[in-house]
Amino acid sequence: MHLRPIVVSVLLATPVAAQTTTDPFPAPIRATEGVIRVGFREFAQVPDIGGEAARMMLMASEPGAARYFVNDMRGPLYRVSADGRSVTLYVNLDDPAWNHDVQSQGRERGFQSFAFHPQFNQRGAPGYGKFYTWTDVTDRTPTADYVPPGEGDEHDTVLLEWTARNPAAATYDGAAPRELLRLQQPFSNHNAGQLGFNPLARQGDADHGRLYIGNADGGSGGDPMNLAQNLGSPFGKILRIDPLGRNSTNGKYGIPADNPFVGRDGALGELWAIGVRNPQRFGWDPANGAMYVADIGQNIVEELSPVRKGGNLGWNVWEGSFRYAGRGGVDPAQPRSDAAMIYPVAEYDHTDPILTGRSAATGVVVYRGSAVPQLANQIVFGDNPSGEVFAVSANSPPAGGQEAIRRVLLNDGGQARTLLELIRAKNAQQGKPPAARADLRFGSGASGEVFLLNKQDGVVRVLR
């Protein structure tokens, strides 16, 4: 089955002549004023592979059980005990037995994300034992469900459904996974993003069992094929499917009837929100169900944005609050001037002095707990290479810009440290060279815990 490209674009006016800037936020993020200091402890150690630290992407709690899972981009999915002391291999996606060799070369390709069906531990339920992985693979023999325009065929990204016979087993005991969706990737960068089920949805809710899928714009730079605004393309979108259904074009998953573009001529029914560039991570607010995404910008603006049903986040006409004017900058004139767009609640630019050069937004945890009172009612996100952790108010989300952003620093024996500083200290203990970057990711627990992951020392840290 081969879906041919259908071009249904959202047309947006662009300025005739743009005055560009690479520094739309000249007032820097406050380095010391308003800093939020939190404690932490080392929760778990994820194994190295070939002497290289685990390339952790996501940590999530197991539905109905007091355990966690964490993945490594090279293929392993580990099970982590409730106290973090035991980290054991649950399944390796790169095992030849599964016939889905993971493409994990470079920084952006590999085992991107996973999600457990909310009924994973509910015996007799349709989702019993089922979990999903979103993975870049080297094998391009099967016909992709979506082939982008042009001749780019760098690798494929596949959505797989795994079914454990006994969810409580220490290791995966099911058969080979079922392939639900396959995308042909035209470039090596901007691949898949996060998978996730809305943790607030309960049995009987319209959102229960609906799988959200972050999918980047296909790569290269500037979205050269204009896929993010193309309603006939799954690239540059957040998708929403019923993995247990069968009414998709390929008959392998379901398209929920309440998806916003269902029935629209030329539009894919899988679409939930459009106009994203590289939606690496998203999360929901436990207090009100609001969804947020950390969307990686081109060369200028990193953004934390709301995600709404049928919403357009603007890429590649907008980069954050500003008109995208090519790789050399953004147009600062008339920011946020299209009422049809969804703009960021917070954003920052690459020139900020606390960063380490190139930047990439990551996140997102909305903290409504009490164990870390300093973070109460905050949206927690961060910067991927530098390891900077940020927070903005969840009760009164700001209206863009970086003025409201507050740094979150980690209390290490009375000293305020960045995550990168902690990683370098750990590297010294490990007898390894100091890391040049942190590659921050977040994880969350069923009780609201906030975990910090990275790709440089293999340590999962929990805030407290």
C-alpha positions, 0 to 999 in steps of 0.5 A, a space after each residue: 500500500 503506497 500513499 501518493 503525496 496529496 498537496 493540500 496546504 494552508 496558505 499564509 501570507 508572507 511579507 514582500 521584504 523582510 528585515 531579519 534578525 538572529 537575536 529577536 530577544 536581546 534581553 537575555 534569560 536571567 542567569 541569577 535572578 529568580 533562579 529556582 533551586 531544587 534538590 536531586 538524587 541519582 535514581 538509576 544507572 543505565 548500562 553503557 553499550 560498547 563503552 559509550 553511555 546510554 543514549 536515553 530518550 524517554 522514561 515513563 511509568 508502567 501503567 498499573 505497576 510501580 515500575 518504569 521503562 527507559 529506552 536507549 536510541 540504539 535499541 534496548 528498552 530497559 525495565 527499571 524497578 520502583 526504587 531504581 536499583 534494578 535496571 534490566 533489559 526488557 527487549 532489544 529492538 535491534 535484536 535480529 530476531 525482530 527483523 527491524 534493524 535500528 538505524 542509530 547513526 548520528 545524533 538524531 536517528 534511532 529508537 525514538 520513543 515508546 508508549 504502553 497502552 493504558 490497558 497494558 496490565 488489564 487482563 482481558 482488555 483489548 490493550 492487554 500486554 500491548 506497547 508501541 515503539 517509534 523507530 528508525 530502521 535500515 530496512 527499506 524493503 517493505 513499501 512505505 505507507 507514505 513516500 514524500 515528494 522527490 527522491 529522498 530515501 534515507 531510511 524508514 521510520 516504523 510504528 510497531 505494536 508489541 504484545 507481551 503474553 505476561 506483562 509482569 514478566 521480567 523480559 518481553 515474552 511475546 511474538 514479533 511485533 506488528 507493523 502499523 505504519 511506515 514512513 519513508 524518510 527523505 533526510 537523515 535528520 528531523 525524524 520521529 518524535 515522541 509517542 504518548 497516551 494522554 495519562 488523564 484519559 479514563 475508560 469511556 473518555 473519547 481520548 482513552 487509548 488514543 496514541 499521539 505521535 510526534 512526527 518532524 518535517 522530514 529534515 534537511 533545513 527550512 522544510 524544503 518540501 513544505 510538508 508541515 503545512 501540507 494536510 496530505 502529509 504526515 510530516 511536520 504534524 502531531 498525529 492521533 490514532 487508535 492503534 487497536 482500530 482498523 479503518 486506516 488506509 492500510 487497515 492496520 490502525 484506526 482513525 478516531 472519528 473525532 480527529 479534526 481533519 476527518 472527512 476533509 478533502 485531501 487531508 489525512 484523518 490521522 492529523 491532530 495538529 499541524 505546522 511543527 518542525 521537530 516536535 521532540 517532546 510533549 506532555 499534558 497538564 494534570 490540572 486541566 488537560 492542556 497539552 504542550 510541545 517542545 518544538 525545535 526551531 531552525 537556527 533562531 527560535 526554540 519554542 514551548 507551545 500549546 497543542 490544540 485540536 486542529 491547531 496550526 503552530 505555524 512552521 514553516 511560515 512562522 518560527 516561534 512568534 516571528 515570520 520565518 525568513 530563511 536560515 539566516 534569521 526571522 523577521 521581527 516586524 509584526 510578531 504573532 500577527 496571524 490570529 489563525 496561528 497558535 504561538 508559543 507560551 515561551 521561547 528563546 533564541 540561540 544567542 542567549 549567553 547561558 546556552 552552549 551554541 546550537 540549541 534544541 528545546 526539549 520537555 515537557 513536564 507540567 508539575 502539579 505535585 508537592 514533593 518539590 514545592 519550588 516547582 509547584 504549578 510550573 511547566 518544566 522544559 529545557 534545552 537539549 544540548 546545554 542541559 539547561 532546565 527551565 520553568 514557566 508558570 502553568 497557572 498563568 502561562 506567558 504569552 511568548 518570549 523569554 522574559 518569563 523563563 526561569 532557570 532551574 539549577 540543581 543543589 549539589 552540596 550547597 552549590 547550584 549546578 547545571 545538569 552539564 556540570 553534574 554530568 562532567 563530575 560524574 564523567 570524572 568518577 567514571 574515568 571518562 572525558 568530560 562531556 561537551 554537551 548534556 543532551 537533556 531529556 525528561 521523564 515522569 512518574 505516575 506520582 508526578 516525579 520529574 526525572 532528568 535523562 541525558 546521553 553522556 553519563 548513563 545516570 537518571 536523576 530524580 528531582 526532589 
